[in-house]
Amino acid sequence: MVPTLEGENDKLKKENNLLKIRAKKLSDLIKDQKTIMDLDSLWSGKAGSRFAGQIQPVKLVTLGNLATFTSLDFAHIRPGQPVATGNSLVGLVKSVEPPVIKVVLLTGPDTKLGVQLDTGAKGDLVYKNSQTLITNLGSNVIFNSKTTVFTLPSSLMPENLIIGRVDKIISNQADPTQEATVILDQEISTGRDFFIITRP
């Protein structure tokens, strides 16, 4: 009887930790919703947005292996900066050659980005074998096919831009890590009101 109670206690502790992580993510998403409202103010031309100087609106020109954008101002745009729509990441700036900004898609072979799951686990987003994948997830990481994937913060990347949701979990007995395929939240081909985050 005692081992059963200990096992049940451990299970409840793990569930409690996952709930704490999800509560933080929900709190962050509420903050992100405020960000979207501020972006809407910026797009509609309302003065006083707290994002002035932090984002640069861009316009999609062409879409191929790389997306090509243009902007009215190139002063603060640098390679590696995120390209987003709403609160979803759609690509990364590859190069800036006014009047053109070349952007690597999340479905491009040059994609490599630190990500986290809504469970708190961390991995790398890559594109290989015609699939967007999260790699380098520990074998003990618990997640499911509806788990949300977010950006990790860096000097160029804000935390918690939505990338998408886990589709399938791929495991290999010979590899101590797990991989998962990802369904992107937003793709450039269907997005609108794009912007580059120039200061996270």
Buried (B, 14 or more C-beta within 10 A) or exposed (E): EEEEEEEEEEEEEEEEEBEEBBEEBEEBBEEBEEBEEBBEBBEEEEEEBEBEEBBBBBEBEEBEEBBBBBBEEBEBBEEEBBBBBBBBBBBBBBEBEEEBBBBBBBBBEEBEBBBBBBBBBBBBBBBEEEBBBBBBBEEEBEBEEEBBBBBBBEEBBBEBBBBBBBBEBBEEEEEEEBBBBBEBBBBBEEBEBBBBBBEB
